[in-house]
């Protein structure tokens, strides 16, 4: 009876130079990928900054006779555009994982900040008092939007890989918008004497409609944005 001898095969040993070359290529590939993702999100951020002072009146018709509760009192075109940020972060996380999405968010805000400061430096000689939003509003707007994007990507990353396909994106969007509202409204309107709690609840309801509308988009992109190895998800 012939016994076949198993021969263990080894790949050629990787030299230090080869390892350095491989790791360098991987670094620049990851860096370029983050820059591309960050560039997409940075465009959204800059668009939001440019329209943050334009009231959005599309939902006011639902509050006829209750002028103080109309969404245009707090909701602007810039705020509506910024609401797309958490959804974009979810799509990033689906393809590349939550850590990569968080790095892209950080890079996007860095790029947007550089662009804004450069523009302000250029316009400084012609700017007058009142041309820029208050420091309180700016800090609250930026902090709440950043936190929402980080939270959406993180919650999505935790919830993915099990249950119905819609669970992870829905939970991610809910987490992001909930954090946004809990930071933004108290920070901007506390002590101002306006019904900001009612505004916060209405704003969250509007964002939930956006989250539901996002699900068909997510479903359509699921096959095109298949997760990289190790990230799970369906």
C-alpha positions as CSV (number, residue, x, y, z in Angstrom):
1,X,0.0,0.0,0.0
2,X,1.5,3.2,-1.1
3,X,1.4,6.0,1.4
4,X,1.5,9.5,-0.1
5,X,3.8,11.8,1.8
6,X,2.3,15.2,2.3
7,X,4.8,17.9,1.4
8,X,4.3,21.2,3.1
9,X,4.9,24.1,0.7
10,X,6.2,27.4,1.9
11,X,6.0,30.7,0.1
12,X,9.3,32.4,-0.5
13,X,10.3,34.4,2.6
14,X,9.4,38.1,2.2
15,X,12.5,40.3,2.4
16,X,12.6,43.5,4.5
17,X,12.6,45.6,1.3
18,X,9.6,43.7,-0.2
19,X,7.7,44.2,3.1
20,X,8.5,47.9,3.1
21,X,7.4,48.2,-0.5
22,X,4.1,46.4,0.2
23,X,3.3,48.4,3.3
24,X,4.1,51.6,1.6
25,X,1.8,50.7,-1.3
26,X,-1.0,49.8,1.1
27,X,-0.5,53.0,3.0
28,X,-0.8,55.2,-0.1
29,X,-3.7,53.2,-1.3
30,X,-5.6,53.7,2.0
31,X,-4.6,57.4,2.1
32,X,-5.9,58.0,-1.5
33,X,-9.1,56.1,-0.7
34,X,-9.8,58.3,2.4
35,X,-9.1,61.4,0.4
36,X,-11.6,60.5,-2.2
37,X,-14.3,59.7,0.4
38,X,-13.4,62.9,2.4
39,X,-13.6,64.9,-0.8
40,X,-17.1,63.7,-1.4
41,X,-18.2,64.6,2.1
42,X,-16.3,67.9,2.1
43,X,-18.3,69.1,-0.9
44,X,-21.5,68.4,1.1
45,X,-20.1,70.3,4.1
46,X,-19.1,73.4,2.1
47,X,-22.5,73.4,0.3
48,X,-24.2,73.3,3.8
49,X,-22.0,76.2,5.1
50,X,-22.9,78.4,2.1
51,X,-26.6,77.9,2.6
52,X,-26.9,77.7,6.4
53,X,-28.6,81.1,6.6
54,X,-31.4,80.4,4.1
55,X,-34.6,79.3,5.8
56,X,-36.3,76.1,4.4
57,X,-40.1,76.7,4.3
58,X,-41.2,73.5,2.6
59,X,-42.6,72.0,5.9
60,X,-44.3,75.2,7.1
61,X,-47.6,74.3,5.5
62,X,-48.1,71.6,8.1
63,X,-48.1,74.2,10.9
64,X,-50.7,76.6,9.7
65,X,-51.8,78.8,12.5
66,X,-48.8,77.9,14.7
67,X,-46.2,80.3,13.4
68,X,-43.9,79.8,16.4
69,X,-43.6,76.0,15.6
70,X,-42.9,76.4,11.9
71,X,-39.7,74.5,10.9
72,X,-38.4,77.5,9.0
73,X,-37.7,79.1,12.4
74,X,-34.7,76.8,12.8
75,X,-34.4,74.6,9.6
76,X,-32.3,76.1,6.9
77,X,-31.2,74.8,3.5
78,X,-27.7,74.3,4.9
79,X,-29.2,72.2,7.8
80,X,-31.1,70.1,5.4
81,X,-28.0,69.5,3.3
82,X,-26.0,68.6,6.4
83,X,-28.6,66.0,7.3
84,X,-27.3,64.0,4.3
85,X,-23.9,63.6,6.1
86,X,-24.9,60.7,8.4
87,X,-26.4,58.8,5.5
88,X,-23.2,59.3,3.4
89,X,-21.2,58.1,6.4
90,X,-23.3,55.0,6.6
91,X,-22.6,54.2,2.9
92,X,-18.9,54.7,3.6
93,X,-19.1,52.3,6.6
94,X,-20.9,49.7,4.5
95,X,-18.1,49.5,2.0
96,X,-15.0,50.1,4.1
97,X,-16.0,49.7,7.8
98,X,-16.7,52.1,10.6
99,X,-13.1,53.0,11.3
100,X,-12.4,54.0,7.7
101,X,-15.7,56.0,7.6
102,X,-14.6,57.8,10.8
103,X,-11.3,58.7,9.2
104,X,-13.0,60.0,6.1
105,X,-15.3,62.2,8.3
106,X,-12.3,63.6,10.1
107,X,-10.5,64.3,6.9
108,X,-13.6,65.9,5.3
109,X,-14.0,68.3,8.2
110,X,-10.3,69.1,8.1
111,X,-10.6,69.9,4.3
112,X,-13.8,71.9,4.8
113,X,-12.2,73.9,7.7
114,X,-9.1,74.8,5.6
115,X,-11.4,75.9,2.7
116,X,-13.6,78.0,5.0
117,X,-10.7,79.7,6.7
118,X,-9.0,80.4,3.4
119,X,-12.3,82.0,2.1
120,X,-12.7,84.1,5.3
121,X,-9.2,85.3,5.0
122,X,-9.8,86.4,1.5
123,X,-13.1,88.1,2.3
124,X,-12.0,89.6,5.6
125,X,-11.5,93.2,4.3
126,X,-15.1,93.4,3.1
127,X,-16.9,91.5,5.9
128,X,-19.1,93.5,8.2
129,X,-20.6,92.8,11.6
130,X,-23.5,90.4,11.2
131,X,-22.2,88.8,8.0
132,X,-21.2,85.7,9.9
133,X,-23.1,83.5,12.3
134,X,-22.5,83.7,16.0
135,X,-19.8,81.7,17.7
136,X,-22.4,79.9,19.7
137,X,-24.3,78.8,16.6
138,X,-21.1,77.9,14.7
139,X,-19.8,75.7,17.5
140,X,-23.1,74.0,18.0
141,X,-23.7,73.4,14.3
142,X,-20.3,71.9,13.7
143,X,-20.2,69.8,16.9
144,X,-23.6,68.4,16.4
145,X,-23.1,67.6,12.7
146,X,-19.7,65.9,13.3
147,X,-21.1,63.9,16.2
148,X,-24.0,62.8,14.1
149,X,-21.8,61.5,11.3
150,X,-19.4,59.6,13.7
151,X,-22.4,58.1,15.5
152,X,-24.2,57.0,12.4
153,X,-21.1,55.2,11.1
154,X,-20.4,53.6,14.5
155,X,-24.0,52.4,15.2
156,X,-24.3,51.1,11.6
157,X,-21.0,49.2,12.0
158,X,-22.2,47.6,15.3
159,X,-25.7,46.7,13.9
160,X,-24.6,45.3,10.6
161,X,-24.3,41.6,9.7
162,X,-27.4,40.3,11.3
163,X,-31.2,40.7,11.2
164,X,-33.1,42.3,8.3
165,X,-31.1,44.3,5.8
166,X,-32.7,47.6,6.7
167,X,-31.9,47.3,10.5
168,X,-28.3,48.6,10.4
169,X,-28.9,51.7,8.2
170,X,-32.1,52.6,10.1
171,X,-30.4,52.3,13.5
172,X,-27.4,54.2,12.2
173,X,-29.5,57.0,10.9
174,X,-31.6,57.1,14.1
175,X,-28.5,57.2,16.3
176,X,-26.9,60.0,14.2
177,X,-30.0,62.2,14.1
178,X,-30.7,61.7,17.8
179,X,-27.2,62.8,18.8
180,X,-27.5,65.8,16.4
181,X,-30.8,67.0,18.0
182,X,-29.6,66.5,21.6
183,X,-26.5,68.6,21.0
184,X,-27.7,71.2,18.6
185,X,-30.9,72.5,20.0
186,X,-29.9,72.9,23.7
187,X,-26.6,74.4,22.7
188,X,-28.1,77.0,20.3
189,X,-31.5,77.8,22.0
190,X,-31.2,77.2,25.7
191,X,-32.2,80.3,27.6
192,X,-33.3,82.2,24.4
193,X,-37.0,82.0,25.2
194,X,-38.2,80.0,22.2
195,X,-40.0,76.6,22.1
196,X,-36.8,74.7,21.2
197,X,-38.0,71.4,22.7
198,X,-40.9,71.4,20.3
199,X,-38.5,72.3,17.5
200,X,-36.2,69.5,18.5
201,X,-39.0,66.9,18.4
202,X,-40.3,68.2,15.1
203,X,-36.8,68.2,13.6
204,X,-36.2,64.6,14.7
205,X,-39.5,63.6,13.1
206,X,-38.5,65.2,9.8
207,X,-35.1,63.4,10.0
208,X,-36.9,60.1,10.5
209,X,-38.8,60.7,7.3
210,X,-35.4,61.2,5.6
211,X,-34.1,58.0,7.2
212,X,-37.1,56.1,5.8
213,X,-36.6,57.6,2.4
214,X,-33.0,56.6,2.5
215,X,-33.8,52.9,2.8
216,X,-34.7,52.4,-0.9
217,X,-31.5,54.2,-1.9
218,X,-29.5,51.9,0.5
219,X,-31.3,48.9,-0.9
220,X,-30.5,49.9,-4.5
221,X,-26.8,50.4,-3.6
222,X,-26.3,47.3,-1.6
223,X,-24.9,45.2,-4.4
224,X,-22.7,48.0,-5.7
225,X,-21.3,48.7,-2.3
226,X,-20.5,45.1,-1.2
227,X,-18.4,45.2,2.0
228,X,-14.7,44.5,1.8
229,X,-13.5,41.3,3.4
230,X,-14.0,41.1,7.1
231,X,-16.7,43.8,7.4
232,X,-19.8,41.6,7.2
233,X,-23.2,42.9,6.2
234,X,-25.6,41.7,3.5
